[in-house]
Amino acid sequence: MAAISCTHCGFDLTAPQSVRIAEYHFGRLEKVDQEPMEGPGFKYHGEVPDTYTILCTNCKRLVRTLPIRK
C-alpha cells in the first residue's frame, strides 16, 4: 500500500500528528440588552457545520475538504 503524502510538500500524512482536522462552526450573534456585569451583550446561535478540513502540520496547507456525514 502506498503512503499517503501531502500534495504540497510531500510529507507523510500517515505519521503520528501529521494532520490537523478542523471543523468549522458557523453561526450568528443576536444583541441582548444586558448590563456589562451580567454578560457580553450578545447571544450566539450556532449552526451545524457541513464540512471539515484536513491540514498538513508540516506546511500548514489545506490537504482536503470533506463533507460531514451524520
Buried (B, 14 or more C-beta within 10 A) or exposed (E): EEEEBBEEEEBEBEEEEBBEEEEEEEEEEEEEEEEEEEEEEEEEEEEEBEEBBBBBEBBEEBBEEEEEEE
